[in-house]
Amino acid sequence: MFDRASDWRPQLLSVLRIMSGLLFLQHGTAKVLGFPAVEGVPPPGLSLPGLSGPLELIFGVLLVLGLFTRPVAFLSAGFCAVGYWIAHGMGGFYPILNGGELIALYCFVFLYIFTAGPGPWSLDAALRKRP
């Protein structure tokens, strides 16, 4: 049973990309569109949290679609790394104590997607197949 699990690796890479993109996208929709309404989320504007919303929205949509996946995943990983140090890193060494475990996990998931690619269920893969 487990020896056949690797047969699903390409499809599960697509699922990882789609789900992490959807989860990242909800941060953008909460900040830009106010949906879902989350207490303490700053409105869009000229603050760092306010500027992060549009990036999360755009990067999330592109990751879900699997369009420009590698550059978007690379930029998203860097965005999360910087966000971690700005918002959480100075609050202590351990991410579980400084509240940064989610953004740290996003960073490494996006870094993996950058290296592994979009998977077969993506617009990048569909465009690559066209003559």
HELIX and SHEET records of a PDB file:
HELIX    1   1 PHE A    2  TRP A    8  5                                   7    
HELIX    2   2 ARG A    9  VAL A   32  1                                  24    
HELIX    3   3 LEU A   48  LEU A   65  1                                  18    
HELIX    4   4 THR A   69  ALA A   87  1                                  19    
HELIX    5   5 GLY A   89  GLY A   91  5                                   3    
HELIX    6   6 PRO A   95  ASN A   98  1                                   4    
HELIX    7   7 GLU A  101  ALA A  116  1                                  16    
HELIX    8   8 LEU A  123  LYS A  129  1                                   7    
END                                                                             
